[in-house]
């Protein structure tokens, strides 16, 4: 493998980490409030709003049902509007964020729903305000499950970022397609696969460690 290819792989790895990192941050910032809304706005929630809950739930399910490669193409006009371009790392961040946010929101919703209802009732009985219940009961109790769900989300985003390379988004997927697949270079393909596996293992290890520490509090 030439020094130029090693440099390309290094830069592609940094690009992948950047696009996944930024997209994951957006998914957390948007996904957790979305999950809280889905949990608390149901008929039995502390902020009941059944119609809004059904509407938001339908939108979330709709985005989750669309395969990432289809969403990637469908969002091209929106991506151009937001990022000013449809190629490169920044262009990949838009569809990655749109795809990851509803996915993470549903996982976080499951963790929030698993919080013991007795804890919420106890907080209400001592006069806690609803916003305090969100901040001091729901989120802390669901945090290990949310972190585990975030780990799953990031792992799926690594795979999606490689898929985005097929349409010029940059990163490891772009190197694998342009210099591996199109040039029939098996070595490049195998190295990209090894790097992706390493990234996934690292993320999974960090997530599992964080979950264990949170549950041991």
N, C-alpha and C positions, 0 to 999 in steps of 0.2 A: 504493500500500500504506500502510495507516494506521500510526501510531506504535505502537498496541496490538499489531498483527500483527507488527511488527518485534520488539517485546519478547517476544512469544510464540515467535517463531522463534529468538531469541537464547537464551531459557531452554530451549527444546527441544533446541537444539544442545548446550548444557551438560549437559542430562540424558542425551543420547545418549552424549557423551564419558564421562560418569561411569559409566553402566551398562556400556559396552563396556570401559572401563578396569578396573573392578573385576572384571568377568567374565574378562577376559583375564589378570589377575593370578592369579585362582583356577585358570584353565586351565593356566597355567605351573606353578604350585605342585603341582597334582595330576597334570598330564600328563607332565612329565618323569620323576618317579618311576615312573609307570605304564609309560612307554616303556622305561625301564631294566629294569623287571621283565620285560616282554615279551621283551626282547632277551636278558637274562642267564638267564632261567629255562627257556629252550628246551633241547632235548636236547643241543645242542652249546654251551650257555652256560656261564658260569663259576659260576652258581648253579643247576644243573639241577633243575627241578621240573616235569616235563612235564604232569602232571595239573592243577596250579595254572595253568600257562601256558595250557592249553586252555580252562580255565574262565574265566579273566580275558579271554582273547582272544575268547571267545564273547560275553561281556557287552559288551565294547567294540564288537564288530561289531553287536550288537543295538541299542545306543543310536545308533550311526552310521546304521543302516538306517531309523530313524524320522524322517520329515520334521519340521522344526522346529515348524511350526504344529500338528502332531499332538502332538508332545512337550510343547509349551506348554500345551495343554489337558489332556493326561494327567497332568501334574505339578501341577495346581491344588491337590489336597489336600496334597501335599508342600510346595509353595510357601507355602501358608497356614500350615503347621506351622513352617517355617523363618523366613519373613519376617513372619508375622502378618497378611498381607494378600495379595490376589490382583490388586491393581491398583497402578499406580505404578512408579517406577523400581526400587525394591528387589525388587518382585515379579518384574520382568523379569530381574534378575540371576541368580535361581535357575535358570530353564530355560536361559538363555544359557550359564551355567557348565556345566550338565549336558550340553548339546549340544556345547559347544566342547572340553571336556576329552578325550573319546575321539577326536574329530577331530584335535586337535593331537597326542595321544599316538601315533596311527598315523603321522603325518608325522614326528614326532621319531624314532619307531622305525626308519623307513626310513633316516634320516640316521645313526643309530647303527649300523645293520647295514652301512653302507657304509664304516665304519672298517676299515682294512686289518687283517686277522687277524694278519699278521706282527707288527704293533706290540704286540698283546695277548700273543702268544707270547713276544716279546722281553721284555716286562715280567714275565711269569711266570718266564722263565728266569733273571732276575736277582733273583728272590725277592720281587717286589712282592706285597703282599697284595691280595686281591680288591677291597676297598673303595678301595684306592689306584689300582687299575686303572680303576675307575669314575670317580674324581675327577680323575685326572691323564692318562688316556689316552682313554677313550671320550668323555667329555663335551667336553674341549678340541678333539679332532679332529673331532667332529660338530657343533661349535658353529655354524659358518657355515650348515650345512643346517638346524639347529634354528631359527636366527633367520629364515631364509627361510621355513620352515614356519610360524613364529609370525606372520610378516607376512601370509601367506595366511589364517591363522586369524582374525586381527583384521579383515581385509577382509570375510570371510564373516560375522563377527559384526556388523559395521556394517549389512549387509543384513538380518540376522536381527533386529537391534534395531528396525529400521524396520517389519519384519513384526509384531513384538510390539505395535506401536502399534494394531494392529487389535483387540486385546482390552484396551485401556486401560492399556497399560504406560507411556505417556508418551513423550517424545522426539519426534524428527522424524516418525516414522511416525504418531503420534497427530495431530499438526498437519496432516499431509498428508491424512489420512482425514477428520478432523472439519471442518477449515476449507477444504480443497481439494476433495476428492472429494464430500463430502456437500453442500457449498454451491456446487458447480460453479464454483469459483474456480480457473481455470487458472493464474493468476499464482502463487498460493501453491504449487500443485503443482510448477510449474517451478522456483521458488526452492528448495523442499525437495530436489528432484532435483539441482539445482546444488550445494547444500551437501553432499549425500551424495557426489557425484562428487569434490568438493574434498577431503573427508575421506579418501576412498579413495586419491586421488592422493598426498595428504600422507603417509599411512601407508606406501604402497608405496615412495615416494621415500626415506623414513627407513629402511625395512627394507633396500632395495637398497644404500643407502649403508653401513649397518652391515655387511652381508654382504661388500661389497667391501673394507672396512677389515679385517675379520677374516681374509679370504683373503690379504691382503697382509702379514700378520704375518711 
